[in-house]
Amino acid sequence: MFEENKLTKEDQERVDQYLDSGFNSIERKPFKPLRLLAVIWVVVALLGFVSWYIGKQAGYL
């Protein structure tokens, strides 16, 4: 059930060295789910208000 290595030992060492070097790594801020929830809530509220205003102006409400 084990997969055979598709890379030679030397190639695998080079890949591991590259991945450990942190060349493409970036420091990220911590994820804040409550801020995301607040932004989504504000966007939905604004779209709802715009929809209500358009409906009111068109005479549907």
HELIX and SHEET records of a PDB file:
HELIX    1   1 LYS A    9  SER A   21  1                                  13    
HELIX    2   2 PRO A   33  ALA A   58  1                                  26    
END                                                                             
